[in-house]
Amino acid sequence: MLEACEKVMRYTEGLDFHVFVRNELVYDAVLRNLEVLGEAAKKVPDSVRARYPSVEWRAIAGLRDVLAHAYFALDEATLWDIVAQKVPALAGALWQILEKEDA
């Protein structure tokens, strides 16, 4: 999950909303990594989910389903908010989880 977050952040670094939605290659790469992120979230054990309830596990998994099955239903502004705000916050939370779980 962390790798997918890092890719999304790397691919969109320095971009604004307008550049992001016009760059098909970046846009498609980001969508793919968000799908990967959502699929991985579905595989997080319930015990880990229970220890970290602040992470929106269901929303992450649900995003994958929207991307895979209702691609055209996703608003570009909402997607940009996920990319610019939610993904970096999730990456930070995942780092903290990894540090605690590996300790």
N, CA, C and O atoms as a GROMACS GRO file, in nm:
protein
  412
    1MET      N    1   0.082  -0.119   0.000
    1MET     CA    2   0.000   0.000   0.000
    1MET      C    3   0.086   0.125   0.000
    1MET      O    4   0.059   0.222  -0.071
    2LEU      N    5   0.190   0.120   0.081
    2LEU     CA    6   0.278   0.237   0.090
    2LEU      C    7   0.344   0.266  -0.044
    2LEU      O    8   0.357   0.381  -0.084
    3GLU      N    9   0.385   0.160  -0.114
    3GLU     CA   10   0.448   0.180  -0.244
    3GLU      C   11   0.352   0.247  -0.343
    3GLU      O   12   0.394   0.335  -0.418
    4ALA      N   13   0.227   0.207  -0.342
    4ALA     CA   14   0.128   0.270  -0.431
    4ALA      C   15   0.109   0.417  -0.394
    4ALA      O   16   0.099   0.502  -0.483
    5CYS      N   17   0.103   0.447  -0.265
    5CYS     CA   18   0.092   0.587  -0.221
    5CYS      C   19   0.212   0.668  -0.269
    5CYS      O   20   0.197   0.778  -0.321
    6GLU      N   21   0.330   0.611  -0.251
    6GLU     CA   22   0.452   0.683  -0.290
    6GLU      C   23   0.456   0.708  -0.440
    6GLU      O   24   0.501   0.813  -0.484
    7LYS      N   25   0.411   0.612  -0.518
    7LYS     CA   26   0.407   0.632  -0.664
    7LYS      C   27   0.311   0.745  -0.700
    7LYS      O   28   0.345   0.832  -0.780
    8VAL      N   29   0.193   0.744  -0.641
    8VAL     CA   30   0.095   0.850  -0.668
    8VAL      C   31   0.155   0.986  -0.634
    8VAL      O   32   0.141   1.082  -0.711
    9MET      N   33   0.220   0.996  -0.520
    9MET     CA   34   0.280   1.124  -0.479
    9MET      C   35   0.394   1.164  -0.572
    9MET      O   36   0.408   1.281  -0.606
   10ARG      N   37   0.474   1.067  -0.612
   10ARG     CA   38   0.586   1.096  -0.703
   10ARG      C   39   0.534   1.140  -0.840
   10ARG      O   40   0.585   1.236  -0.898
   11TYR      N   41   0.434   1.070  -0.892
   11TYR     CA   42   0.381   1.102  -1.024
   11TYR      C   43   0.316   1.240  -1.030
   11TYR      O   44   0.315   1.304  -1.135
   12THR      N   45   0.261   1.285  -0.918
   12THR     CA   46   0.186   1.411  -0.918
   12THR      C   47   0.263   1.526  -0.854
   12THR      O   48   0.211   1.637  -0.842
   13GLU      N   49   0.386   1.501  -0.813
   13GLU     CA   50   0.466   1.605  -0.748
   13GLU      C   51   0.480   1.726  -0.841
   13GLU      O   52   0.520   1.712  -0.957
   14GLY      N   53   0.449   1.842  -0.789
   14GLY     CA   54   0.463   1.966  -0.865
   14GLY      C   55   0.348   1.996  -0.960
   14GLY      O   56   0.348   2.100  -1.027
   15LEU      N   57   0.251   1.906  -0.968
   15LEU     CA   58   0.138   1.928  -1.059
   15LEU      C   59   0.025   1.999  -0.986
   15LEU      O   60   0.010   1.987  -0.864
   16ASP      N   61  -0.055   2.072  -1.062
   16ASP     CA   62  -0.179   2.124  -1.006
   16ASP      C   63  -0.294   2.046  -1.072
   16ASP      O   64  -0.272   1.960  -1.157
   17PHE      N   65  -0.414   2.078  -1.031
   17PHE     CA   66  -0.532   2.005  -1.080
   17PHE      C   67  -0.539   2.004  -1.232
   17PHE      O   68  -0.560   1.899  -1.292
   18HIS      N   69  -0.521   2.120  -1.294
   18HIS     CA   70  -0.538   2.131  -1.439
   18HIS      C   71  -0.434   2.050  -1.516
   18HIS      O   72  -0.467   1.986  -1.615
   19VAL      N   73  -0.312   2.054  -1.470
   19VAL     CA   74  -0.206   1.975  -1.536
   19VAL      C   75  -0.235   1.826  -1.517
   19VAL      O   76  -0.220   1.747  -1.610
   20PHE      N   77  -0.275   1.790  -1.396
   20PHE     CA   78  -0.304   1.650  -1.366
   20PHE      C   79  -0.412   1.594  -1.459
   20PHE      O   80  -0.392   1.487  -1.517
   21VAL      N   81  -0.523   1.662  -1.472
   21VAL     CA   82  -0.633   1.606  -1.553
   21VAL      C   83  -0.604   1.609  -1.702
   21VAL      O   84  -0.668   1.536  -1.779
   22ARG      N   85  -0.511   1.691  -1.745
   22ARG     CA   86  -0.476   1.698  -1.888
   22ARG      C   87  -0.365   1.600  -1.926
   22ARG      O   88  -0.347   1.570  -2.044
   23ASN      N   89  -0.291   1.552  -1.828
   23ASN     CA   90  -0.181   1.461  -1.857
   23ASN      C   91  -0.233   1.317  -1.849
   23ASN      O   92  -0.240   1.259  -1.740
   24GLU      N   93  -0.268   1.260  -1.963
   24GLU     CA   94  -0.330   1.128  -1.967
   24GLU      C   95  -0.242   1.021  -1.905
   24GLU      O   96  -0.291   0.932  -1.836
   25LEU      N   97  -0.113   1.028  -1.929
   25LEU     CA   98  -0.022   0.926  -1.878
   25LEU      C   99  -0.019   0.927  -1.725
   25LEU      O  100  -0.031   0.822  -1.662
   26VAL      N  101  -0.003   1.044  -1.668
   26VAL     CA  102  -0.002   1.056  -1.522
   26VAL      C  103  -0.138   1.018  -1.465
   26VAL      O  104  -0.146   0.944  -1.368
   27TYR      N  105  -0.243   1.068  -1.525
   27TYR     CA  106  -0.379   1.041  -1.478
   27TYR      C  107  -0.406   0.890  -1.474
   27TYR      O  108  -0.454   0.838  -1.374
   28ASP      N  109  -0.373   0.822  -1.583
   28ASP     CA  110  -0.395   0.678  -1.589
   28ASP      C  111  -0.307   0.602  -1.490
   28ASP      O  112  -0.352   0.506  -1.428
   29ALA      N  113  -0.182   0.645  -1.475
   29ALA     CA  114  -0.092   0.579  -1.380
   29ALA      C  115  -0.142   0.596  -1.236
   29ALA      O  116  -0.134   0.504  -1.156
   30VAL      N  117  -0.193   0.713  -1.206
   30VAL     CA  118  -0.248   0.739  -1.073
   30VAL      C  119  -0.371   0.652  -1.049
   30VAL      O  120  -0.384   0.591  -0.943
   31LEU      N  121  -0.460   0.646  -1.146
   31LEU     CA  122  -0.579   0.562  -1.132
   31LEU      C  123  -0.540   0.417  -1.105
   31LEU      O  124  -0.598   0.352  -1.018
   32ARG      N  125  -0.445   0.369  -1.179
   32ARG     CA  126  -0.401   0.229  -1.160
   32ARG      C  127  -0.347   0.208  -1.020
   32ARG      O  128  -0.380   0.107  -0.957
   33ASN      N  129  -0.267   0.299  -0.970
   33ASN     CA  130  -0.211   0.282  -0.836
   33ASN      C  131  -0.316   0.298  -0.728
   33ASN      O  132  -0.304   0.238  -0.621
   34LEU      N  133  -0.418   0.378  -0.751
   34LEU     CA  134  -0.528   0.386  -0.655
   34LEU      C  135  -0.607   0.255  -0.653
   34LEU      O  136  -0.655   0.213  -0.548
   35GLU      N  137  -0.620   0.191  -0.768
   35GLU     CA  138  -0.684   0.059  -0.772
   35GLU      C  139  -0.602  -0.042  -0.692
   35GLU      O  140  -0.657  -0.120  -0.614
   36VAL      N  141  -0.471  -0.040  -0.712
   36VAL     CA  142  -0.381  -0.130  -0.637
   36VAL      C  143  -0.393  -0.104  -0.488
   36VAL      O  144  -0.401  -0.197  -0.408
   37LEU      N  145  -0.396   0.022  -0.451
   37LEU     CA  146  -0.410   0.061  -0.312
   37LEU      C  147  -0.540   0.006  -0.253
   37LEU      O  148  -0.540  -0.048  -0.142
   38GLY      N  149  -0.648   0.021  -0.325
   38GLY     CA  150  -0.776  -0.030  -0.278
   38GLY      C  151  -0.780  -0.180  -0.266
   38GLY      O  152  -0.837  -0.234  -0.171
   39GLU      N  153  -0.721  -0.248  -0.362
   39GLU     CA  154  -0.716  -0.394  -0.356
   39GLU      C  155  -0.634  -0.441  -0.237
   39GLU      O  156  -0.670  -0.536  -0.169
   40ALA      N  157  -0.523  -0.374  -0.212
   40ALA     CA  158  -0.439  -0.409  -0.097
   40ALA      C  159  -0.511  -0.382   0.034
   40ALA      O  160  -0.496  -0.458   0.130
   41ALA      N  161  -0.590  -0.276   0.039
   41ALA     CA  162  -0.664  -0.243   0.162
   41ALA      C  163  -0.762  -0.354   0.197
   41ALA      O  164  -0.787  -0.380   0.315
   42LYS      N  165  -0.817  -0.419   0.096
   42LYS     CA  166  -0.911  -0.529   0.121
   42LYS      C  167  -0.842  -0.647   0.188
   42LYS      O  168  -0.908  -0.729   0.253
   43LYS      N  169  -0.711  -0.657   0.172
   43LYS     CA  170  -0.637  -0.772   0.224
   43LYS      C  171  -0.572  -0.746   0.359
   43LYS      O  172  -0.507  -0.834   0.415
   44VAL      N  173  -0.589  -0.626   0.412
   44VAL     CA  174  -0.536  -0.595   0.545
   44VAL      C  175  -0.616  -0.677   0.647
   44VAL      O  176  -0.739  -0.672   0.647
   45PRO      N  177  -0.547  -0.752   0.732
   45PRO     CA  178  -0.618  -0.834   0.831
   45PRO      C  179  -0.707  -0.750   0.923
   45PRO      O  180  -0.675  -0.636   0.955
   46ASP      N  181  -0.818  -0.810   0.962
   46ASP     CA  182  -0.912  -0.741   1.052
   46ASP      C  183  -0.845  -0.696   1.180
   46ASP      O  184  -0.879  -0.591   1.235
   47SER      N  185  -0.750  -0.774   1.229
   47SER     CA  186  -0.681  -0.737   1.354
   47SER      C  187  -0.603  -0.607   1.337
   47SER      O  188  -0.597  -0.526   1.429
   48VAL      N  189  -0.543  -0.588   1.222
   48VAL     CA  190  -0.469  -0.464   1.195
   48VAL      C  191  -0.567  -0.349   1.178
   48VAL      O  192  -0.546  -0.240   1.231
   49ARG      N  193  -0.674  -0.372   1.105
   49ARG     CA  194  -0.777  -0.268   1.088
   49ARG      C  195  -0.830  -0.222   1.223
   49ARG      O  196  -0.852  -0.102   1.244
   50ALA      N  197  -0.851  -0.317   1.313
   50ALA     CA  198  -0.906  -0.285   1.445
   50ALA      C  199  -0.808  -0.201   1.527
   50ALA      O  200  -0.850  -0.115   1.604
   51ARG      N  201  -0.678  -0.226   1.510
   51ARG     CA  202  -0.578  -0.149   1.585
   51ARG      C  203  -0.560  -0.008   1.531
   51ARG      O  204  -0.511   0.080   1.602
   52TYR      N  205  -0.600   0.015   1.408
   52TYR     CA  206  -0.580   0.146   1.344
   52TYR      C  207  -0.711   0.194   1.281
   52TYR      O  208  -0.720   0.205   1.159
   53PRO      N  209  -0.810   0.222   1.363
   53PRO     CA  210  -0.941   0.261   1.311
   53PRO      C  211  -0.943   0.399   1.245
   53PRO      O  212  -1.038   0.432   1.174
   54SER      N  213  -0.839   0.479   1.267
   54SER     CA  214  -0.836   0.612   1.205
   54SER      C  215  -0.811   0.604   1.054
   54SER      O  216  -0.839   0.699   0.981
   55VAL      N  217  -0.757   0.492   1.008
   55VAL     CA  218  -0.738   0.472   0.864
   55VAL      C  219  -0.873   0.430   0.805
   55VAL      O  220  -0.938   0.339   0.857
   56GLU      N  221  -0.912   0.493   0.699
   56GLU     CA  222  -1.041   0.466   0.637
   56GLU      C  223  -1.031   0.344   0.543
   56GLU      O  224  -1.040   0.358   0.421
   57TRP      N  225  -1.013   0.227   0.603
   57TRP     CA  226  -0.991   0.105   0.526
   57TRP      C  227  -1.103   0.079   0.426
   57TRP      O  228  -1.076   0.049   0.310
   58ARG      N  229  -1.227   0.091   0.469
   58ARG     CA  230  -1.341   0.063   0.380
   58ARG      C  231  -1.349   0.164   0.266
   58ARG      O  232  -1.379   0.128   0.152
   59ALA      N  233  -1.322   0.288   0.296
   59ALA     CA  234  -1.327   0.391   0.191
   59ALA      C  235  -1.219   0.367   0.087
   59ALA      O  236  -1.242   0.386  -0.032
   60ILE      N  237  -1.103   0.324   0.132
   60ILE     CA  238  -0.993   0.295   0.040
   60ILE      C  239  -1.031   0.178  -0.050
   60ILE      O  240  -1.014   0.184  -0.172
   61ALA      N  241  -1.083   0.073   0.010
   61ALA     CA  242  -1.126  -0.043  -0.068
   61ALA      C  243  -1.242  -0.005  -0.161
   61ALA      O  244  -1.248  -0.052  -0.274
   62GLY      N  245  -1.331   0.078  -0.113
   62GLY     CA  246  -1.445   0.121  -0.194
   62GLY      C  247  -1.404   0.203  -0.314
   62GLY      O  248  -1.466   0.196  -0.420
   63LEU      N  249  -1.298   0.282  -0.298
   63LEU     CA  250  -1.248   0.362  -0.410
   63LEU      C  251  -1.204   0.270  -0.523
   63LEU      O  252  -1.227   0.300  -0.640
   64ARG      N  253  -1.141   0.161  -0.488
   64ARG     CA  254  -1.097   0.066  -0.589
   64ARG      C  255  -1.216   0.016  -0.670
   64ARG      O  256  -1.209   0.005  -0.792
   65ASP      N  257  -1.326  -0.014  -0.601
   65ASP     CA  258  -1.445  -0.063  -0.669
   65ASP      C  259  -1.504   0.043  -0.762
   65ASP      O  260  -1.548   0.011  -0.872
   66VAL      N  261  -1.504   0.167  -0.718
   66VAL     CA  262  -1.553   0.276  -0.803
   66VAL      C  263  -1.464   0.290  -0.927
   66VAL      O  264  -1.514   0.303  -1.038
   67LEU      N  265  -1.334   0.286  -0.906
   67LEU     CA  266  -1.241   0.301  -1.019
   67LEU      C  267  -1.254   0.185  -1.118
   67LEU      O  268  -1.248   0.206  -1.239
   68ALA      N  269  -1.271   0.065  -1.066
   68ALA     CA  270  -1.276  -0.053  -1.152
   68ALA      C  271  -1.410  -0.069  -1.223
   68ALA      O  272  -1.415  -0.120  -1.336
   69HIS      N  273  -1.518  -0.027  -1.158
   69HIS     CA  274  -1.650  -0.059  -1.213
   69HIS      C  275  -1.733   0.062  -1.256
   69HIS      O  276  -1.828   0.047  -1.332
   70ALA      N  277  -1.698   0.178  -1.208
   70ALA     CA  278  -1.776   0.298  -1.241
   70ALA      C  279  -1.682   0.414  -1.272
   70ALA      O  280  -1.698   0.524  -1.220
   71TYR      N  281  -1.585   0.386  -1.356
   71TYR     CA  282  -1.477   0.480  -1.387
   71TYR      C  283  -1.529   0.620  -1.420
   71TYR      O  284  -1.476   0.719  -1.372
   72PHE      N  285  -1.632   0.627  -1.502
   72PHE     CA  286  -1.680   0.758  -1.547
   72PHE      C  287  -1.765   0.829  -1.443
   72PHE      O  288  -1.802   0.945  -1.462
   73ALA      N  289  -1.796   0.762  -1.335
   73ALA     CA  290  -1.876   0.823  -1.228
   73ALA      C  291  -1.790   0.906  -1.133
   73ALA      O  292  -1.843   0.982  -1.051
   74LEU      N  293  -1.660   0.892  -1.143
   74LEU     CA  294  -1.570   0.961  -1.051
   74LEU      C  295  -1.543   1.103  -1.099
   74LEU      O  296  -1.497   1.124  -1.211
   75ASP      N  297  -1.571   1.197  -1.015
   75ASP     CA  298  -1.550   1.338  -1.043
   75ASP      C  299  -1.400   1.369  -1.036
   75ASP      O  300  -1.332   1.328  -0.941
   76GLU      N  301  -1.348   1.442  -1.134
   76GLU     CA  302  -1.205   1.473  -1.138
   76GLU      C  303  -1.160   1.555  -1.018
   76GLU      O  304  -1.049   1.535  -0.968
   77ALA      N  305  -1.243   1.646  -0.971
   77ALA     CA  306  -1.207   1.727  -0.854
   77ALA      C  307  -1.197   1.640  -0.729
   77ALA      O  308  -1.109   1.661  -0.645
   78THR      N  309  -1.286   1.543  -0.717
   78THR     CA  310  -1.279   1.450  -0.604
   78THR      C  311  -1.153   1.367  -0.612
   78THR      O  312  -1.085   1.345  -0.512
   79LEU      N  313  -1.122   1.320  -0.731
   79LEU     CA  314  -1.000   1.242  -0.750
   79LEU      C  315  -0.878   1.324  -0.712
   79LEU      O  316  -0.787   1.274  -0.646
   80TRP      N  317  -0.874   1.450  -0.754
   80TRP     CA  318  -0.761   1.536  -0.721
   80TRP      C  319  -0.749   1.555  -0.570
   80TRP      O  320  -0.638   1.556  -0.517
   81ASP      N  321  -0.860   1.571  -0.502
   81ASP     CA  322  -0.857   1.583  -0.356
   81ASP      C  323  -0.798   1.458  -0.292
   81ASP      O  324  -0.720   1.467  -0.198
   82ILE      N  325  -0.835   1.343  -0.344
   82ILE     CA  326  -0.779   1.218  -0.293
   82ILE      C  327  -0.629   1.216  -0.314
   82ILE      O  328  -0.553   1.182  -0.224
   83VAL      N  329  -0.586   1.252  -0.434
   83VAL     CA  330  -0.444   1.252  -0.469
   83VAL      C  331  -0.365   1.353  -0.386
   83VAL      O  332  -0.258   1.321  -0.334
   84ALA      N  333  -0.417   1.473  -0.375
   84ALA     CA  334  -0.343   1.582  -0.311
   84ALA      C  335  -0.351   1.580  -0.159
   84ALA      O  336  -0.257   1.624  -0.092
   85GLN      N  337  -0.461   1.530  -0.103
   85GLN     CA  338  -0.480   1.536   0.042
   85GLN      C  339  -0.479   1.398   0.109
   85GLN      O  340  -0.405   1.376   0.205
   86LYS      N  341  -0.560   1.308   0.059
   86LYS     CA  342  -0.580   1.180   0.127
   86LYS      C  343  -0.461   1.086   0.113
   86LYS      O  344  -0.421   1.022   0.210
   87VAL      N  345  -0.403   1.078  -0.006
   87VAL     CA  346  -0.292   0.985  -0.027
   87VAL      C  347  -0.171   1.022   0.059
   87VAL      O  348  -0.115   0.933   0.123
   88PRO      N  349  -0.128   1.148   0.063
   88PRO     CA  350  -0.015   1.181   0.152
   88PRO      C  351  -0.045   1.152   0.299
   88PRO      O  352   0.043   1.105   0.372
   89ALA      N  353  -0.167   1.180   0.343
   89ALA     CA  354  -0.204   1.150   0.482
   89ALA      C  355  -0.202   1.000   0.507
   89ALA      O  356  -0.156   0.954   0.612
   90LEU      N  357  -0.251   0.923   0.411
   90LEU     CA  358  -0.249   0.778   0.424
   90LEU      C  359  -0.106   0.726   0.428
   90LEU      O  360  -0.075   0.637   0.507
   91ALA      N  361  -0.019   0.780   0.345
   91ALA     CA  362   0.121   0.737   0.345
   91ALA      C  363   0.183   0.760   0.483
   91ALA      O  364   0.255   0.673   0.533
   92GLY      N  365   0.156   0.874   0.542
   92GLY     CA  366   0.208   0.901   0.677
   92GLY      C  367   0.155   0.802   0.779
   92GLY      O  368   0.230   0.754   0.863
   93ALA      N  369   0.027   0.770   0.771
   93ALA     CA  370  -0.033   0.673   0.863
   93ALA      C  371   0.027   0.534   0.842
   93ALA      O  372   0.053   0.462   0.938
   94LEU      N  373   0.049   0.497   0.717
   94LEU     CA  374   0.106   0.366   0.688
   94LEU      C  375   0.249   0.354   0.740
   94LEU      O  376   0.288   0.249   0.790
   95TRP      N  377   0.326   0.461   0.729
   95TRP     CA  378   0.461   0.461   0.786
   95TRP      C  379   0.456   0.437   0.936
   95TRP      O  380   0.534   0.357   0.989
   96GLN      N  381   0.366   0.505   1.003
   96GLN     CA  382   0.352   0.487   1.149
   96GLN      C  383   0.310   0.344   1.182
   96GLN      O  384   0.360   0.286   1.278
   97ILE      N  385   0.218   0.290   1.106
   97ILE     CA  386   0.174   0.153   1.129
   97ILE      C  387   0.290   0.056   1.111
   97ILE      O  388   0.310  -0.033   1.193
   98LEU      N  389   0.365   0.074   1.004
   98LEU     CA  390   0.479  -0.015   0.980
   98LEU      C  391   0.581  -0.007   1.092
   98LEU      O  392   0.635  -0.110   1.134
   99GLU      N  393   0.608   0.112   1.140
   99GLU     CA  394   0.703   0.128   1.251
   99GLU      C  395   0.654   0.056   1.375
   99GLU      O  396   0.732  -0.011   1.443
  100LYS      N  397   0.525   0.068   1.406
  100LYS     CA  398   0.470   0.003   1.526
  100LYS      C  399   0.462  -0.148   1.509
  100LYS      O  400   0.494  -0.222   1.602
  101GLU      N  401   0.421  -0.194   1.392
  101GLU     CA  402   0.404  -0.337   1.370
  101GLU      C  403   0.537  -0.409   1.359
  101GLU      O  404   0.548  -0.527   1.395
  102ASP      N  405   0.640  -0.340   1.310
  102ASP     CA  406   0.772  -0.402   1.296
  102ASP      C  407   0.852  -0.397   1.425
  102ASP      O  408   0.954  -0.464   1.438
  103ALA      N  409   0.807  -0.316   1.521
  103ALA     CA  410   0.882  -0.299   1.646
  103ALA      C  411   0.870  -0.420   1.735
  103ALA      O  412   0.927  -0.423   1.844
   0.00000   0.00000   0.00000
